Amino acid sequence: MRTALTLLFLLALGALPGALLPQRSLNAQKVTEFIAENGWWGRFLDRLQFYDVYASYWFSAVYVLLFVSLVGCLLPRSWEYFKQMRAKPVLTPRNLARMPHHAAAELALTPEAVVARAGRRLKGWRLVERAEADGARTVSAERGFLRETGNLVFHFSLLGLLVAFALGKMFGYEGQVIVQSQGGQFCNSGVFNYDSFRPGLRVDGTDLNQFCVKVDDFHATYLHNGQAESFRADIGHQSGADLASGTWRPYPLEVNSPLRTVGDRVYLLGHGYTPLFTVTFPNGLTRTGAIQWRPVNEVTLASEGATKFDPPGVTDPEQRRTSQLAITGLLAPTAVFRGELLDSAFPEARDPAVAIDVYRGDLGTDSGRGQSIFSIDRKMVQEGKLAKVARKNLRKDESVTLDDGTVIRFDGVRDWVSLQVSHDPTQGWVLGFSVLVVLGLGVSLSVKRRRVWVRATPQEDGRTVVEVGGLARTDQAGYGEEFTALSRDLLKEES
């Protein structure tokens, strides 16, 4: 038990870095920034896996050792408990006056009558009657075995929690995706549909639960200081037979009200804005861009991003690469201008505006390298393959015309929502074991293990000396009152 407690303490201690330091599984960018800010100390913590605490070798080792220790503790303890349950209450001690609780009286009753009275009074106790060599009759009784039962239930449930958590990490998965409002859809058909995906050790992403979600609308309310009060996404979802029939079932998705479907949970994590741009090229063809921008101020939802376009009607690959467009800059949901500088005064889209830089040239999207949707490749700018051709502040429905006649119009904003899909096949077991942990702990703390002995010794004058002894095997608090009431009933004269 001491070993298990030590390992439990080490497990809690080991979890501290996971709470205090950024974790790669949650935000790899913050980990990179933290390492860069802290130099050799940040790199040293990285070598110790402090940014991947729950997947580290040392945390897993403590976890497994705690599991082994609990098993090694519970098996012999359960066997001892089983033997105690089958054993009879222990013999009455020869000198009951040495017990922590003791009372005696001389009654005008036979030993048999005293034993019968004790049997009635101690109904519900485990008891056994015995006869001694000098003619005395004894009763040995004990109660409170549920205390050890609660202890065992608590520890076995804790063991079950460890197993359930481990299986959940093996067969569960979690993914995040951004979906546009006003009809944007997401289907849980494969890992490539996610923006980020964290599979369990036994999940390869080829057998996910099939369902689809459509975001019809999004509503947010804010306090006067800009703090978010509520988020709600009006969504439709389909699974099972609905996928074949095309039936969408409505659901109001809120922050603390996830959608539960086919064993998965869909959470609403947050939202942001997508600027809408319409580009009219010199040949008269138009393209509309609607790519989400990333909030850089969580209070005002001022956002940055990049909306990229390929020129329409251009078949020559070289010409297409050299005439691509990118619109980058700052989006303000509620615009406020400080001179020429744009800022956002409120997170709600009351008066949206953008401060944009327009680049033309080779965006590097055909280079084979991965590229963020929120920014352009600065290397292409440094090499002169991508050049800035315009800078402008635009309110809704305003436009800017480039030197070649291309017109870029800002059409306003659209909401996007961030969804998280979580699959944990053991969540029911975790809930069940958690309830048993609480119940077992409650029983073990409320029930007291105690023993009572009664000895009735006949005297020559026909009377009987009755002794009552009591012992609380654990905490004695509260047993004194119970023993006093019990001994008073056993030692009273017949009326």
C-alpha positions as CSV (number, residue, x, y, z in Angstrom):
1,M,0.0,0.0,0.0
2,R,2.9,2.4,0.8
3,T,4.3,1.7,-2.7
4,A,0.9,2.4,-4.3
5,L,0.5,5.6,-2.5
6,T,4.1,6.7,-3.4
7,L,3.4,5.9,-7.1
8,L,0.1,7.7,-7.0
9,F,2.0,10.8,-5.6
10,L,4.6,10.5,-8.4
11,L,1.8,10.2,-11.0
12,A,0.2,13.4,-9.7
13,L,3.6,15.1,-9.6
14,G,4.4,13.9,-13.1
15,A,1.1,15.4,-14.4
16,L,2.2,18.9,-13.2
17,P,4.4,19.7,-16.3
18,G,1.4,18.6,-18.5
19,A,-0.7,21.4,-16.8
20,L,2.0,24.1,-16.6
21,L,3.9,23.6,-19.9
22,P,2.5,23.7,-23.4
23,Q,1.9,20.3,-24.9
24,R,2.5,19.3,-28.5
25,S,-0.7,17.3,-28.7
26,L,-2.7,20.5,-27.9
27,N,-0.6,23.3,-29.5
28,A,2.6,22.5,-31.3
29,Q,3.1,26.2,-32.2
30,K,3.2,27.3,-28.6
31,V,5.7,24.5,-27.8
32,T,8.0,25.8,-30.6
33,E,7.7,29.4,-29.3
34,F,8.3,28.3,-25.7
35,I,11.5,26.5,-26.7
36,A,12.7,29.4,-28.7
37,E,12.1,31.8,-25.8
38,N,13.9,29.6,-23.2
39,G,17.0,28.5,-25.1
40,W,19.0,25.6,-23.7
41,W,16.5,25.2,-20.8
42,G,13.6,24.8,-23.3
43,R,15.6,22.3,-25.3
44,F,16.6,20.3,-22.2
45,L,12.9,20.0,-21.2
46,D,12.2,18.8,-24.7
47,R,14.7,16.0,-24.4
48,L,13.0,15.0,-21.1
49,Q,9.7,14.8,-23.0
50,F,8.1,17.5,-20.8
51,Y,6.1,18.8,-23.8
52,D,4.7,15.3,-24.4
53,V,4.1,14.3,-20.8
54,Y,1.3,11.8,-21.2
55,A,3.1,10.0,-24.0
56,S,6.5,10.1,-22.3
57,Y,8.3,6.9,-21.2
58,W,8.7,8.0,-17.6
59,F,5.0,8.9,-17.2
60,S,4.0,5.6,-18.8
61,A,6.4,3.7,-16.5
62,V,4.9,5.3,-13.4
63,Y,1.4,4.5,-14.7
64,V,2.2,0.8,-15.4
65,L,4.0,0.4,-12.0
66,L,1.0,1.9,-10.2
67,F,-1.2,-0.6,-12.0
68,V,1.1,-3.5,-11.0
69,S,1.3,-2.3,-7.5
70,L,-2.5,-2.0,-7.1
71,V,-2.9,-5.6,-8.5
72,G,-0.2,-6.8,-6.1
73,C,-2.0,-5.1,-3.2
74,L,-5.6,-6.1,-4.0
75,L,-5.2,-9.8,-4.7
76,P,-3.8,-10.8,-1.3
77,R,-6.1,-8.3,0.5
78,S,-9.1,-9.8,-1.2
79,W,-8.1,-13.3,-0.3
80,E,-7.7,-12.3,3.4
81,Y,-11.1,-10.6,3.3
82,F,-12.7,-13.7,1.8
83,K,-11.2,-15.8,4.6
84,Q,-12.4,-13.4,7.3
85,M,-15.9,-13.5,5.9
86,R,-16.0,-17.3,6.2
87,A,-14.4,-17.3,9.7
88,K,-16.4,-17.2,12.9
89,P,-16.1,-14.3,15.3
90,V,-13.0,-14.6,17.6
91,L,-13.2,-16.2,21.0
92,T,-14.3,-14.0,23.9
93,P,-11.2,-12.6,25.7
94,R,-10.6,-14.0,29.2
95,N,-10.4,-10.5,30.8
96,L,-13.1,-8.3,29.2
97,A,-12.2,-5.5,31.7
98,R,-9.1,-4.7,29.5
99,M,-11.2,-3.8,26.5
100,P,-11.5,-0.1,25.6
101,H,-15.2,-0.4,26.3
102,H,-16.4,-2.4,29.3
103,A,-19.5,-2.7,31.5
104,A,-20.7,-5.4,34.0
105,A,-23.6,-6.1,36.2
106,E,-25.2,-9.0,38.3
107,L,-28.6,-10.0,37.1
108,A,-31.3,-12.3,38.3
109,L,-31.3,-14.2,35.0
110,T,-29.9,-17.5,33.9
111,P,-26.9,-17.5,31.5
112,E,-29.3,-19.0,28.8
113,A,-31.6,-16.0,29.2
114,V,-28.7,-13.6,29.0
115,V,-27.5,-15.2,25.8
116,A,-31.0,-15.2,24.3
117,R,-31.4,-11.5,25.1
118,A,-28.0,-10.8,23.5
119,G,-29.1,-12.7,20.4
120,R,-32.2,-10.5,20.1
121,R,-30.3,-7.3,20.8
122,L,-27.5,-8.1,18.4
123,K,-29.7,-9.1,15.5
124,G,-28.0,-8.2,12.2
125,W,-24.5,-8.8,13.7
126,R,-22.3,-11.8,12.8
127,L,-22.3,-13.7,16.1
128,V,-21.6,-17.1,17.6
129,E,-22.5,-18.6,21.0
130,R,-20.1,-20.7,23.0
131,A,-19.9,-22.5,26.3
132,E,-16.9,-22.3,28.6
133,A,-15.5,-25.0,31.0
134,D,-16.7,-23.2,34.1
135,G,-20.3,-23.2,32.9
136,A,-20.2,-19.6,31.6
137,R,-21.9,-18.8,28.3
138,T,-20.5,-16.3,25.8
139,V,-21.5,-14.4,22.7
140,S,-19.0,-13.1,20.2
141,A,-20.4,-10.6,17.7
142,E,-18.9,-8.4,15.1
143,R,-20.2,-5.9,12.6
144,G,-18.9,-3.5,9.9
145,F,-17.5,-5.8,7.3
146,L,-18.9,-3.4,4.7
147,R,-16.0,-1.0,5.6
148,E,-13.5,-3.4,4.0
149,T,-16.0,-4.1,1.2
150,G,-16.1,-0.4,0.4
151,N,-12.3,-0.2,0.5
152,L,-12.0,-3.1,-2.0
153,V,-14.7,-1.6,-4.2
154,F,-12.8,1.8,-4.1
155,H,-9.5,0.3,-5.0
156,F,-10.8,-2.1,-7.7
157,S,-12.8,0.8,-9.2
158,L,-9.6,2.8,-9.2
159,L,-7.9,-0.1,-11.0
160,G,-10.8,-0.2,-13.5
161,L,-10.4,3.5,-14.1
162,L,-6.7,3.1,-15.0
163,V,-7.6,0.3,-17.4
164,A,-10.5,2.3,-19.0
165,F,-8.3,5.3,-19.5
166,A,-5.6,3.2,-21.1
167,L,-8.1,1.5,-23.4
168,G,-9.6,4.9,-24.2
169,K,-6.2,6.2,-25.3
170,M,-5.7,3.1,-27.5
171,F,-9.0,3.0,-29.3
172,G,-10.2,6.6,-29.1
173,Y,-9.5,9.5,-31.3
174,E,-9.9,13.3,-31.4
175,G,-9.9,15.8,-34.2
176,Q,-10.5,19.4,-34.9
177,V,-12.0,21.0,-38.0
178,I,-13.1,24.5,-39.0
179,V,-16.5,24.6,-40.9
180,Q,-18.0,27.6,-42.6
181,S,-21.5,28.7,-41.5
182,Q,-24.3,29.2,-43.9
183,G,-24.2,25.6,-45.2
184,G,-20.6,24.4,-44.7
185,Q,-20.3,20.7,-44.2
186,F,-18.0,18.1,-42.6
187,C,-18.2,14.3,-42.8
188,N,-16.3,12.0,-40.4
189,S,-15.2,9.7,-43.2
190,G,-11.4,10.0,-42.9
191,V,-8.5,11.8,-41.3
192,F,-7.9,14.0,-44.3
193,N,-11.2,15.8,-43.6
194,Y,-9.7,17.2,-40.3
195,D,-7.5,20.2,-39.8
196,S,-5.8,18.3,-37.0
197,F,-6.3,14.7,-35.8
198,R,-4.9,12.7,-32.8
199,P,-5.6,9.0,-33.2
200,G,-5.2,6.4,-30.5
201,L,-2.5,3.8,-30.6
202,R,-4.8,1.3,-32.3
203,V,-6.6,3.8,-34.6
204,D,-5.4,4.2,-38.2
205,G,-8.2,6.4,-39.4
206,T,-9.7,4.0,-41.9
207,D,-12.7,2.9,-39.8
208,L,-14.2,6.0,-38.3
209,N,-17.8,6.3,-37.3
210,Q,-19.8,7.6,-40.3
211,F,-21.7,10.8,-39.8
212,C,-22.0,14.3,-41.4
213,V,-22.5,17.7,-39.9
214,K,-23.8,20.9,-41.7
215,V,-23.5,24.3,-40.1
216,D,-26.6,26.3,-41.0
217,D,-26.0,29.4,-38.9
218,F,-24.1,30.7,-35.9
219,H,-25.1,33.1,-33.2
220,A,-23.0,34.7,-30.5
221,T,-23.9,37.1,-27.7
222,Y,-21.4,39.4,-25.9
223,L,-21.3,41.5,-22.8
224,H,-20.7,45.2,-23.1
225,N,-17.0,44.7,-22.5
226,G,-16.7,42.3,-25.4
227,Q,-16.6,39.1,-23.3
228,A,-18.4,36.2,-24.9
229,E,-21.7,35.3,-23.2
230,S,-22.9,32.5,-25.4
231,F,-22.1,30.6,-28.6
232,R,-24.7,28.6,-30.5
233,A,-24.4,26.9,-33.9
234,D,-27.6,25.7,-35.5
235,I,-26.5,22.5,-37.2
236,G,-27.9,19.6,-39.0
237,H,-26.5,16.1,-38.7
238,Q,-27.0,12.7,-40.3
239,S,-25.9,9.2,-39.6
240,G,-27.0,5.6,-40.3
241,A,-30.0,5.5,-42.6
242,D,-30.1,9.3,-42.8
243,L,-26.9,9.2,-44.8
244,A,-28.6,7.2,-47.5
245,S,-31.8,9.2,-47.4
246,G,-30.1,12.6,-47.1
247,T,-32.2,13.6,-44.1
248,W,-30.7,16.3,-41.9
249,R,-31.7,16.3,-38.2
250,P,-31.4,19.8,-36.5
251,Y,-29.5,20.3,-33.3
252,P,-28.6,23.5,-31.4
253,L,-24.9,23.0,-30.7
254,E,-23.6,24.9,-27.8
255,V,-20.3,25.1,-25.8
256,N,-21.5,22.8,-23.0
257,S,-24.0,20.8,-25.0
258,P,-22.2,18.5,-27.4
259,L,-23.9,16.5,-30.1
260,R,-23.7,12.8,-29.4
261,T,-24.1,10.5,-32.5
262,V,-23.0,7.0,-33.4
263,G,-20.6,6.8,-30.4
264,D,-18.9,10.2,-31.1
265,R,-19.3,13.6,-29.5
266,V,-19.1,16.8,-31.5
267,Y,-18.1,19.9,-29.4
268,L,-18.3,23.6,-30.3
269,L,-14.9,25.0,-29.4
270,G,-15.0,28.6,-30.8
271,H,-15.6,30.7,-33.9
272,G,-14.0,33.4,-36.0
273,Y,-14.6,35.2,-39.3
274,T,-14.1,34.5,-43.0
275,P,-13.6,37.6,-45.2
276,L,-15.4,37.4,-48.5
277,F,-13.5,38.7,-51.6
278,T,-14.6,38.9,-55.2
279,V,-11.8,39.3,-57.7
280,T,-12.7,40.4,-61.3
281,F,-9.7,39.6,-63.6
282,P,-8.8,41.7,-66.7
283,N,-10.5,39.0,-68.9
284,G,-13.8,39.6,-67.2
285,L,-13.9,36.3,-65.3
286,T,-14.5,36.5,-61.5
287,R,-13.5,34.4,-58.6
288,T,-14.8,34.4,-55.0
289,G,-12.6,33.6,-52.1
290,A,-13.9,32.5,-48.7
291,I,-11.0,31.2,-46.5
292,Q,-11.1,31.5,-42.7
293,W,-8.7,33.9,-41.1
294,R,-7.1,33.3,-37.7
295,P,-8.0,35.5,-34.7
296,V,-4.9,37.2,-33.2
297,N,-6.9,39.0,-30.5
298,E,-9.3,36.7,-28.6
299,V,-11.1,39.7,-27.1
300,T,-11.9,41.7,-30.3
301,L,-11.5,38.8,-32.8
302,A,-9.1,40.9,-34.9
303,S,-7.9,38.3,-37.4
304,E,-5.1,37.7,-39.8
305,G,-4.9,35.4,-42.8
306,A,-4.4,35.0,-46.5
307,T,-6.9,34.4,-49.3
308,K,-5.2,33.0,-52.5
309,F,-6.4,32.9,-56.1
310,D,-5.3,31.2,-59.3
311,P,-6.0,33.3,-62.5
312,P,-9.0,31.8,-64.4
313,G,-8.7,30.8,-68.0
314,V,-4.9,30.4,-67.9
315,T,-3.8,27.0,-69.2
316,D,0.0,27.6,-69.4
317,P,1.5,26.4,-66.1
318,E,4.3,29.0,-66.1
319,Q,2.0,31.9,-66.8
320,R,-0.4,30.6,-64.1
321,R,2.4,30.4,-61.5
322,T,3.6,34.0,-62.2
323,S,0.1,35.6,-62.0
324,Q,-1.3,34.1,-58.8
325,L,-2.8,36.5,-56.3
326,A,-2.8,36.6,-52.5
327,I,-4.8,38.9,-50.3
328,T,-3.3,39.2,-46.8
329,G,-3.8,41.5,-43.9
330,L,-6.0,42.3,-40.9
331,L,-9.7,41.8,-40.5
332,A,-11.6,43.9,-38.0
333,P,-15.2,42.7,-37.1
334,T,-16.0,46.2,-35.7
335,A,-13.6,48.6,-37.4
336,V,-12.0,51.5,-35.8
337,F,-9.3,53.5,-37.6
338,R,-6.4,55.2,-35.7
339,G,-5.1,57.3,-38.6
340,E,-4.3,54.8,-41.3
341,L,-4.1,51.9,-38.8
342,L,-7.1,49.5,-38.6
343,D,-8.1,47.9,-35.3
344,S,-11.2,46.1,-34.0
345,A,-13.2,47.6,-31.1
346,F,-15.7,44.7,-30.6
347,P,-15.8,41.0,-31.5
348,E,-19.2,41.2,-33.1
349,A,-19.3,41.9,-36.9
350,R,-21.0,45.3,-36.6
351,D,-18.9,47.2,-39.1
352,P,-16.3,44.8,-40.7
353,A,-13.3,46.2,-42.6
354,V,-10.0,44.9,-43.8
355,A,-6.5,46.3,-44.2
356,I,-5.0,44.3,-47.0
357,D,-1.8,43.8,-48.9
358,V,-2.2,42.3,-52.3
359,Y,0.7,40.1,-53.7
360,R,1.0,38.9,-57.3
361,G,3.4,36.3,-58.6
362,D,4.4,32.7,-57.7
363,L,2.7,31.7,-54.4
364,G,4.8,28.5,-54.2
365,T,1.8,26.3,-53.9
366,D,3.2,24.0,-56.7
367,S,6.5,23.5,-55.0
368,G,5.5,20.3,-53.2
369,R,6.1,21.9,-49.8
370,G,3.4,22.3,-47.2
371,Q,2.1,25.8,-46.8
372,S,-0.1,27.4,-44.1
373,I,-3.5,28.6,-45.3
374,F,-3.1,31.6,-43.0
375,S,0.0,33.1,-44.6
376,I,2.1,33.3,-47.7
377,D,5.5,31.9,-48.2
378,R,7.8,34.7,-47.2
379,K,10.7,33.0,-49.0
380,M,9.0,33.6,-52.3
381,V,8.8,37.3,-51.5
382,Q,12.5,37.4,-50.5
383,E,13.4,35.8,-53.8
384,G,11.4,38.3,-55.8
385,K,9.0,35.8,-57.2
386,L,6.1,37.3,-55.3
387,A,5.6,41.1,-55.2
388,K,3.3,43.4,-53.4
389,V,1.2,45.3,-55.8
390,A,-1.4,47.1,-53.6
391,R,-2.2,48.1,-50.0
392,K,-5.6,49.4,-49.1
393,N,-8.1,49.7,-46.2
394,L,-11.6,48.5,-47.3
395,R,-15.0,48.5,-45.7
396,K,-17.8,46.3,-46.9
397,D,-18.6,46.7,-50.7
398,E,-15.5,48.8,-51.3
399,S,-12.9,47.7,-53.8
400,V,-9.3,48.3,-55.0
401,T,-8.1,48.2,-58.7
402,L,-4.7,46.9,-59.5
403,D,-2.3,48.2,-62.1
404,D,-3.4,45.5,-64.6
405,G,-7.1,46.3,-64.2
406,T,-7.9,43.5,-61.7
407,V,-10.6,44.6,-59.3
408,I,-10.8,43.2,-55.7
409,R,-14.0,43.8,-53.8
410,F,-14.5,43.2,-50.1
411,D,-18.0,41.7,-49.7
412,G,-18.2,41.4,-45.9
413,V,-17.7,38.5,-43.6
414,R,-19.1,35.1,-42.8
415,D,-18.8,33.1,-39.5
416,W,-16.8,29.9,-39.2
417,V,-17.0,27.5,-36.2
418,S,-14.3,25.3,-34.8
419,L,-15.6,21.8,-34.0
420,Q,-14.0,19.0,-32.1
421,V,-14.9,15.3,-32.7
422,S,-14.1,13.0,-29.8
423,H,-14.5,9.2,-29.8
424,D,-13.9,7.4,-26.5
425,P,-15.4,3.8,-26.4
426,T,-14.7,3.6,-22.7
427,Q,-16.5,6.7,-21.4
428,G,-19.4,4.6,-20.1
429,W,-16.9,2.4,-18.2
430,V,-15.1,5.5,-16.9
431,L,-18.4,6.9,-15.6
432,G,-19.4,3.6,-14.0
433,F,-16.0,3.2,-12.2
434,S,-16.1,6.8,-11.1
435,V,-19.5,6.3,-9.4
436,L,-18.2,3.1,-7.8
437,V,-15.1,5.0,-6.5
438,V,-17.3,7.6,-4.8
439,L,-19.6,4.9,-3.4
440,G,-16.8,2.7,-2.2
441,L,-15.0,5.6,-0.5
442,G,-18.3,6.7,1.1
443,V,-18.9,3.3,2.5
444,S,-15.4,2.9,3.8
445,L,-15.5,6.2,5.6
446,S,-19.0,5.9,7.1
447,V,-19.0,2.2,8.2
448,K,-17.0,1.3,11.4
449,R,-15.6,-2.1,12.1
450,R,-16.5,-3.1,15.7
451,R,-16.7,-6.1,18.0
452,V,-18.8,-7.0,21.1
453,W,-18.4,-9.8,23.5
454,V,-20.8,-10.9,26.2
455,R,-20.0,-13.3,29.0
456,A,-22.7,-14.7,31.4
457,T,-21.1,-16.5,34.4
458,P,-23.5,-18.3,36.8
459,Q,-23.1,-17.6,40.6
460,E,-23.9,-20.0,43.6
461,D,-26.8,-17.8,44.7
462,G,-28.6,-18.3,41.3
463,R,-27.7,-14.9,39.9
464,T,-25.5,-14.3,36.9
465,V,-22.6,-11.9,36.4
466,V,-22.8,-10.4,33.0
467,E,-19.8,-8.7,31.4
468,V,-19.9,-6.8,28.1
469,G,-16.7,-5.7,26.2
470,G,-16.4,-3.7,23.0
471,L,-13.6,-2.9,20.6
472,A,-13.7,-0.7,17.5
473,R,-11.1,-2.2,15.1
474,T,-10.6,1.1,13.3
475,D,-11.7,4.6,14.2
476,Q,-13.4,4.6,17.6
477,A,-15.2,7.8,17.0
478,G,-19.0,7.3,17.7
479,Y,-18.6,3.8,18.9
480,G,-18.8,4.8,22.6
481,E,-22.4,6.0,22.3
482,E,-23.4,2.8,20.5
483,F,-21.7,0.6,23.1
484,T,-23.3,2.5,26.0
485,A,-26.8,2.0,24.5
486,L,-26.1,-1.7,23.7
487,S,-24.6,-2.5,27.2
488,R,-27.6,-0.7,28.9
489,D,-30.0,-3.0,27.1
490,L,-28.0,-6.1,27.9
491,L,-27.5,-5.3,31.6
492,K,-30.9,-4.1,32.6
493,E,-33.0,-6.1,35.1
494,E,-36.2,-7.7,34.0
495,S,-39.1,-5.4,34.8
